[in-house]
Amino acid sequence: MVVFIPDKRTFNPYQTRLAEALSRQGFRVVIKDHPPLLGAFVRQQRLHAGEVIVHLHWLNGLTDKAVYAHSSIRFHIWYLLLALDLRIFRLRGGRLFWSVHNLISHECPNPSRERRIRRLIAWFADGIHFHSHSAIACAETDYATALRSKAIVAAHACYTEDYPPDPSRAEALAVEVGISEDDFTFLFFGTIRRYKGLDTLVEAFSRRPGSHHRLLIAGAPIPGMSTDWLLEASSRDPRLRLRIGYVSNADVSALFALADVLVAPYSATLTSGVVSLGLTFGRPMVLPEAARVYDLPGDAGAEYFAPGLLPDALARIERRDLAGMGEHNRCLGRSMTWEAMAKTIGAAYRKAGRAR
């Protein structure tokens, strides 16, 4: 029995597709939300007979009570409870895996506390899944601990079957947002939050001349984040096209169909589902140098920029072979399957079982 924690299927198909692929490898997978911190891991052994593998993904719900504790005493109490739960879980034969989707939780109020908890989880884990080889060294540096001996590298699969092309919806959406075939459109896609560098992109785009240029921004802000500044920016620069709010699955392929280039200017990153979408739809990309941690798409599929040089990258990519870049990314995306990802992770599950 494999238990994925937490349940993030509402936000994207990642866990659903990985669970399905693992089931074809012979594993039974259930997906659950974080239970209360006290006894979260041991509880899975009580609920499911036989050997249990808990596979952690995002840690927010598990670590929040410790990270957000109002005093250091409360933090240490939650930390010790988590350590005790993990210890008992492991002594009873439980196996622990962890997919490191980010170095630290987004908008984390106390990174030092969270890093301490991440080191604790890493210490108890049988295997730690990264989406690239470069991510291992990045995490080892950030967490100040050795991880390589437990590392499993399986690239983030693409969403080839999840968002089929819909030309009629793309045409309707182009009319809705005011984009024509003669426009050159940069796309920013996904949740709007601080680390994603949208303010930097808007500023860089505003310095780009050309009435045929468009910057299409599609996504919803996290709770509590105002987008009034985007409305003000679009009033100053009518080339901005805003589609603020929830993006339905039906609109994902349509939005990418309107884009000539995907821009993901994240200031902090370890892996990116949006970049996986860019590969899925074969879109050239503009990425920060920090995004080389993905180990893809490389210079053949992306224009990389150093801090402060995003305007230059927006200019350079227009002079490149966009059709060739797109084909490179599309072929790369087709090669990154859920079956390949599950095969690597499943082999690690089995190896941990034989080591008991």
N, C-alpha and C positions, 0 to 999 in steps of 0.2 A: 504494500500500500504506500503510495506517494501522496503527501498532502502539500499542495501549493498554498502558501500564505504570503500576502493577503489576496483577496479576490479583487482584481482590477479589470475584470472583463468588460465592465461598462465603458472603460476608457479606450481600449484597443483590443485587437484579437490576439495579442501575443500569447497570453496564457492558454487560451482556448486552442490555438494551433499547436503549441508545444505539447500540451496535454494529449491532444489527439495523436500526434506523432509518437509520443512515448507509449500510448496505449497499443499502437501497432508494433512497438518493440516488446510488448508483453507485460507492461506495467499498468496497474490500475491507479488512476489519478483522480483525486478530488481537489476542489479548489474552495478555500474558506477564507473568511475575514479573520483578522487578528482577534483571538479571544483576549480576555483580560490578561494583563501582564503576569499575574500570579498563576503559575501552573500552566502556562500556555503550551509548553512542549509535552509535559507529562500527560496533560489532558488528552492529547492525540493518541497516546498509548492506551488510555482507558476506553476511548471511543472506538478504536479499531484493533481488532484482534490480530495477532501475529506481528511480524517485524514492520516497523513504521519508519518511513523516510520523510522527514519534514524538509521541504525545499522552500527556503525563504526567498522572497523577491524584494519588494520595497519594504523598508523597515519602519516607516513612520508610525504606524499604529502600535507597533511593538515597543518602540523606544520613547514615545512621546511623554509618558508619565515621568520617566527619568530625566529626559532632556529639558522638559519644561518645569521641573520641580522648583519650588520657590526658594529652597535652601539647599545647601550642600549636604545636610544631614538627610533630607528626603531623597536627594539624588542617590546617596550611598545606600540607603535602604532598598530602593528600587533596583539598583545595580546588583546588590547582594541577592535579592530575591530572584532576579533573572539568572544569575550565576548558579544558584542552587537548583533552579528548575532545569537548566541545561545539564548540570552535573548528574542529577537523578535520571533524566532522560537518557543520557549516554550510558550510565551504569546499567540501565534496564535494557540495553541493546538498541536504543534508538539511533538512527543515523541522521546527520544534519548536513544539508547542502545549502549554499547561498549564492544566488546570482547577484553580482554587484552591478546594479544599473546606474548608480551614480556614486561619486566619492563621498558626498554628504547630502543629506536631505535638503531640498530646495527651501530657501528662507529659514534655515535652521537658526534658532536664537542662540544656541550655545554649541558651536562646532567642536570644542574640546571635549565636552561631555559625550557627544555623539561618537567622536572618534574612539573614545575609550570603550564605549559599548560595542562598536564595530570590531575593535581588537579582541574583545571578549568572545564575540560570535565566531570570529576567525579562528580563535584558539580551539574552540570546541568542534568546529566544522570538520567533516570528513573531506569535503571538496568545496572549492570556491570557484564558481563559474564566472569567467570574463568573456566579453564578446570580441576581444582582440588581444594579441600578445603584448602590445604596447601598454594596454591598460593595467597589466600586472605591475610593471615597474612604477607606473603612476600611483597606483594604490599603495604599494609598499612604501613609497616616499611619503605620501600623505598620512598614512596610518603609523608610520615609523615602526613597522614590523615586517617580518619575512612571511611571504604568502606563496612563493613560487612552488614549494613542495606540494601544496594542496591545490594548485591552480588547474582548472579545466578550461580550455579555450574552445569555444564554439561560437562562430560568428552569428550575429543577429540575422535570422532569416527574413526574407522579404514577403510582401503581402500580395503575391501574384494572383491568388484566387479570391481575395477579399473585396477588391474594389475594381470590378470589371469596367471597361470603357463604356461611356454612355454619351455618344456624340450629340444627341438631341438635348440632353441636360446641359452639356457644355455650351451649346449654342444659346440656350435660354439664359444660362448664368452669365455669359458674355454680355448679353443685352442688359441683364439686371445690374451688373457692376460697371457697364460702360467701357468695355474693352473690344477693340476691333482687330481684324487680322493684320492690319498694318502697324499695330502697336508692338513695342518690345516690352515684355512684362516680366518684372522680377516678382517672385512669390515669397512671402513670409507666411509660414503655415504652422499652426499649433497653438497650444495654450500660451497666453500672454502673461509672462512673469519676468521678474527683474533680471535674472541671469541670462536671459535669451538675447539681450543686446538690441532690442527693437528700437530703442531711442537712438542708438548709434547708427542703425541702418536708416532710419528716417532722416537723420541729419546728413548722412553721406549721400542719400538719394537726392535730397534737396539741392545738393551742389552739382548734380549731374545735369548738364544741359540737354535739351531735346524735348520738343513737345510730344514726340511719339513714345516717350518712355512712360511706363506705368509701374507703380509699386502696389501690388495687391496684397493686403494684409487680411488673413482669414484665421479666425480662432477666437476663443473666449478667454477673458481675463480670469485669473484666480480670484476667489472671493475677497472682497475688500480692496481690490486694485482698480483705480479709476482709469477710464480710457478717455477722459475729457481732453487730455493733451493730444490725443490722436485726432479728435474732431477739430481741434484748433489747428493742428498741423495740416490737415486736409483742406481747411479753409484758406490757409496760406499758399498751399501747393495743390492745385486741382488735379494734378497727375496721380495723387494718392487715391487708391480705391480701397474702401474699408468694407469688410464683411465681418463685423464684430458679433460674436455669439457662437452658440453651439454649431458645429459642423456635422451634419448627418453623414452617415456612411454613403448615401447616394450622391453626395456632393464632393466627396474626396477626389475621385478620379476626374470629375469635371473641373475642379479648381486646378489640378495639376495639368490638365489639358490646355488651360489658358496660359500657362507659364512657359516662358522661354528659358528662364533660369530660376533655380531654387536658391534662396539665400538663408543660411542658418548661422548667424553671427554670434553664437553662444560664447559668453565670457568664461563659463565653467562647464566642462562636459567630460563624459567618460564613454558614453554610448548614446545613440540617438535614433529613436524610432522614425523621426522625420527624415533623416538621411536615408533610412531604409526605404521609406516611401519614395524618396527621390530616385533611388536605384530601381525600385519597382516600376516607376513610370518613365525611366530613362531620361531624367532631366539633368543637364549640366548644373553644377553647383558652385556657389561662392561660400567658402568656409574659412574660419580662422586657423592659424597655424596650430592652435591647441587641438583642433579636430583631427590632426594627423594621428592622434591616439586611437582612432577607429581602425587604422591600417587600411583604410579604403575611403573613397575610390582612388586616391592618389592623384598625381598631377594629370593623368590622362582623362580624369573625369571631373576635376574640380580646379578652381582658381583659389589658391590660398592667400591669405593676407596676414601681415604682422599687425600688432596693435596700432591703431591710429591710421592704418592705410586701407581701410575699406573702400573709400572713394576711388582709389587707384584700381582696386580689384574689380569694381563694377565697370570701370572703363575697359580694363584689359580683357575681360571675358567676352565682350562684344566683338573683339577682334579675333577670337579663336574659332576653331572649327566646331561649332556647336552641335552639328549633326553627328560628327565623329565622337564627341564627348558623350552625347546622349546614347549612342549605340554602345559605347564602352560600358556605361553605367547600366544600361538595360541588360546586356549580356552578363555582367557581374551579378545583377539582381537575380536573374534566372538561375544562376549557379548556387545561390544561397538559399537552400531549401530547409524546411522544417524537419524533413527526414534526416538530413545530414546533421543538423543540430541535435536532434533527439538521439541519434546513434552515438554521438560523443558523450552526451550526458548520461544516457542509459548504460554505456560501458563503465562510466565512473560509479554509477549506482551499484552495478554488479561487483565491481572490484572492491568497493567498500564492504559489501556483504560477505565476500570471500575472506576478507581480512579479519572478520570477527572470530 
